[in-house]
């Protein structure tokens, strides 16, 4: 990808994808630990992860604003 040739954008994307991984693992562990109580089907499972992804991306976009501004101000 041509846009990720800048180190600041690579750093920001690595951090954001790492946090998405942490959120996914956390959601999976919590679901697995309470699977009997959840009584969730396969369609509900996709919905759960889909809605969670939307919330996680929304939070990360908000939380990454200071880091993105700092990366824009740094020289290449």
C-alpha positions in Angstrom: 0.0 0.0 0.0 1.4 3.3 -1.1 -0.2 5.3 1.7 1.5 3.3 4.4 5.0 4.2 3.2 5.1 6.9 5.9 6.2 5.7 9.3 3.7 7.8 11.2 0.8 6.2 9.3 2.3 2.7 9.7 2.6 3.3 13.5 -1.0 4.6 13.8 -2.4 1.6 11.8 -0.4 -0.9 13.8 -1.7 0.6 17.0 -5.3 0.7 15.8 -5.3 -2.9 14.5 -3.6 -4.1 17.7 -6.4 -2.5 19.8 -9.0 -4.0 17.5 -7.4 -7.4 18.2 -7.5 -6.7 21.9 -11.2 -5.8 21.8 -12.0 -8.9 19.7 -10.1 -11.2 22.2 -11.8 -9.5 25.2 -15.3 -9.9 23.6 -14.5 -13.5 22.8 -13.3 -14.4 26.3 -16.2 -12.7 27.9 -18.6 -14.5 25.6 -16.9 -17.9 26.2 -17.0 -17.5 29.9 -20.7 -16.8 29.9 -21.8 -18.8 26.9 -24.3 -20.9 28.9 -26.0 -17.8 30.2 -26.0 -16.0 26.9 -28.2 -18.5 24.9 -27.0 -17.0 21.6 -27.4 -18.5 18.2 -25.1 -18.3 15.2 -27.0 -15.3 13.6 -26.9 -13.5 16.9 -23.2 -14.2 17.2 -22.5 -12.5 13.9 -24.7 -9.6 15.0 -22.8 -9.4 18.3 -19.4 -9.2 16.7 -20.7 -6.8 14.0 -22.2 -4.3 16.4 -19.1 -4.6 18.6 -16.9 -3.9 15.7 -18.9 -0.7 14.9 -18.6 0.5 18.5 -14.9 -0.4 18.6 -14.1 1.4 15.3 -16.1 4.5 16.5 -14.2 4.6 19.8 -10.8 4.1 18.0 -11.5 6.9 15.5 -12.3 9.2 18.4 -9.3 8.1 20.5 -6.8 8.2 17.7 -7.4 11.9 16.9 -4.6 13.2 19.2 -2.2 10.6 17.9 -3.1 11.3 14.3 -2.7 15.1 14.8 0.7 14.5 16.4 1.7 12.2 13.5 0.7 14.9 11.0 2.8 17.4 12.7 5.9 15.2 12.8 8.4 15.4 9.9 8.8 12.3 7.7 
